[in-house]
């Protein structure tokens, strides 16, 4: 059995977050010992590890709940898990593309004056006037 602190140390998930996951039903409520302290078993540790890994990969709590509701059998559950993971991959790719556009525009802006002195700062001018951007980076 694990205390909430031990569970936190083992997974890197903060104690308030563990309590929150318990409150929203992602983690089974812990049993309580005679001193009314939460005690989690191995399956609690594994579930929290699953949640932590999925969060690290950018999944939202709703998707994590859906994934945790699947039993892991091939067939419908596997197809559902694949669909959820592919949707997350699409979101990550879209973010990467947006970040690449931001990178290109920031690189262009930083080369406008190279930190020169005198006159009007071209970086501030570019930041103040979106029409000076070469492309859409929203």
Backbone torsions as a table, in degrees:
resi	resn	phi	psi	omega
1	UNK	NA	145.7	-177.4
2	UNK	-118.6	138.3	169.9
3	UNK	-75.1	167.4	179.0
4	UNK	-65.0	-33.9	177.1
5	UNK	-65.9	-41.6	178.8
6	UNK	-66.2	-39.3	177.5
7	UNK	-63.0	-41.5	178.4
8	UNK	-61.9	-48.0	-179.8
9	UNK	-63.9	-38.8	-176.9
10	UNK	-69.9	-28.9	-174.5
11	UNK	-111.7	-18.4	-175.5
12	UNK	81.0	11.6	178.0
13	UNK	-95.5	131.0	-177.4
14	UNK	-68.7	149.6	-177.2
15	UNK	-54.3	-48.0	179.6
16	UNK	-60.6	-32.4	178.4
17	UNK	-69.2	-39.6	176.5
18	UNK	-60.5	-45.3	178.0
19	UNK	-60.5	-41.5	179.2
20	UNK	-62.4	-46.4	179.1
21	UNK	-59.7	-36.1	176.9
22	UNK	-66.9	-43.9	-178.8
23	UNK	-61.7	-36.6	-177.7
24	UNK	-91.6	1.5	173.2
25	UNK	89.7	8.9	176.5
26	UNK	-75.5	-28.4	177.8
27	UNK	-120.3	136.5	177.3
28	UNK	-62.1	133.5	178.6
29	UNK	-52.4	136.8	-177.2
30	UNK	-70.4	152.8	170.1
31	UNK	-75.3	163.4	179.5
32	UNK	-118.0	140.8	176.5
33	UNK	-87.1	-175.5	-177.4
34	UNK	-60.3	-28.4	178.7
35	UNK	-89.0	10.8	178.8
36	UNK	65.6	25.1	177.3
37	UNK	-91.6	143.3	177.7
38	UNK	-65.2	139.9	175.0
39	UNK	-133.5	126.7	-178.3
40	UNK	-112.4	145.4	177.9
41	UNK	-95.1	-175.5	-177.9
42	UNK	-59.0	-38.5	-179.4
43	UNK	-66.5	-32.6	174.9
44	UNK	-63.8	-41.7	177.1
45	UNK	-62.6	-44.1	-179.1
46	UNK	-66.3	-41.3	178.2
47	UNK	-63.2	-43.1	179.9
48	UNK	-66.2	-38.0	175.5
49	UNK	-61.7	-40.3	176.8
50	UNK	-61.4	-48.3	-179.6
51	UNK	-60.9	-46.3	-178.6
52	UNK	-60.0	-46.2	-179.3
53	UNK	-64.1	-44.5	179.2
54	UNK	-62.8	-40.5	177.4
55	UNK	-64.2	-41.0	178.2
56	UNK	-60.5	-29.8	178.0
57	UNK	-86.9	2.6	173.6
58	UNK	91.4	5.4	178.4
59	UNK	-68.3	143.6	175.0
60	UNK	-80.7	164.6	-178.3
61	UNK	-62.5	-34.1	178.7
62	UNK	-64.4	-45.3	178.6
63	UNK	-64.6	-38.6	178.9
64	UNK	-62.4	-43.1	176.9
65	UNK	-59.1	-42.1	178.1
66	UNK	-63.5	-46.1	179.8
67	UNK	-61.9	-40.6	-179.2
68	UNK	-69.3	-21.7	178.4
69	UNK	-79.4	-10.9	178.4
70	UNK	-84.5	147.4	-175.7
71	UNK	-93.7	-2.9	175.2
72	UNK	90.5	0.2	178.8
73	UNK	-73.8	148.7	173.8
74	UNK	-66.7	155.8	-177.8
75	UNK	110.1	-131.8	-176.0
76	UNK	-60.2	-43.3	-179.5
77	UNK	-64.0	-41.3	179.8
78	UNK	-65.6	-41.1	178.6
79	UNK	-63.6	-43.9	179.9
80	UNK	-63.3	-43.6	178.7
81	UNK	-62.7	-41.7	178.9
82	UNK	-62.1	-42.5	179.6
83	UNK	-62.9	-42.6	179.1
84	UNK	-64.3	-44.6	-179.8
85	UNK	-66.4	-39.5	178.9
86	UNK	-65.8	-38.5	177.2
87	UNK	-63.1	-39.7	177.1
88	UNK	-65.9	-40.7	177.4
89	UNK	-60.4	-42.1	177.9
90	UNK	-62.0	-41.1	178.2
91	UNK	-65.1	-40.7	178.9
92	UNK	-64.7	-43.8	179.2
93	UNK	-62.4	-40.3	178.2
94	UNK	-63.3	-40.9	177.4
95	UNK	-64.7	-40.2	178.5
96	UNK	-62.0	-44.1	179.2
97	UNK	-61.5	-42.1	178.5
98	UNK	-64.0	-43.5	179.0
99	UNK	-63.8	-35.1	177.6
100	UNK	-66.6	-38.3	176.2
101	UNK	-65.7	-41.3	177.3
102	UNK	-62.0	-44.1	179.8
103	UNK	-58.6	-46.6	-178.6
104	UNK	-62.5	-43.4	-179.4
105	UNK	-68.1	-41.8	177.8
106	UNK	-64.8	-38.1	177.5
107	UNK	-63.8	-42.8	178.3
108	UNK	-61.1	-45.6	-178.4
109	UNK	-64.1	-41.5	-177.5
110	UNK	-68.7	-18.7	178.4
111	UNK	-92.5	2.3	-177.9
112	UNK	-66.6	-38.5	-177.9
113	UNK	-131.9	-10.2	178.6
114	UNK	51.9	34.8	175.7
115	UNK	74.3	23.1	-178.4
116	UNK	-66.0	166.9	179.8
117	UNK	-111.0	153.1	176.2
118	UNK	86.3	153.5	178.4
119	UNK	73.3	-158.2	-178.7
120	UNK	-96.4	134.8	179.6
121	UNK	-69.0	117.8	-177.4
122	UNK	-70.4	-28.6	177.5
123	UNK	-66.4	-48.2	179.7
124	UNK	-64.9	-37.0	177.3
125	UNK	-63.0	-45.1	-180.0
126	UNK	-64.7	-39.8	179.7
127	UNK	-69.0	-29.9	-178.6
128	UNK	-82.5	-11.1	-176.6
129	UNK	-135.7	97.3	-176.7
130	UNK	-61.2	-24.9	-179.0
131	UNK	-67.2	-15.5	178.2
132	UNK	-81.5	-8.2	178.5
133	UNK	-70.5	148.4	-179.0
134	UNK	-76.7	-25.6	-178.1
135	UNK	-153.3	179.5	178.8
136	UNK	-84.1	128.1	179.8
137	UNK	-131.4	19.6	178.4
138	UNK	-70.2	NA	NA
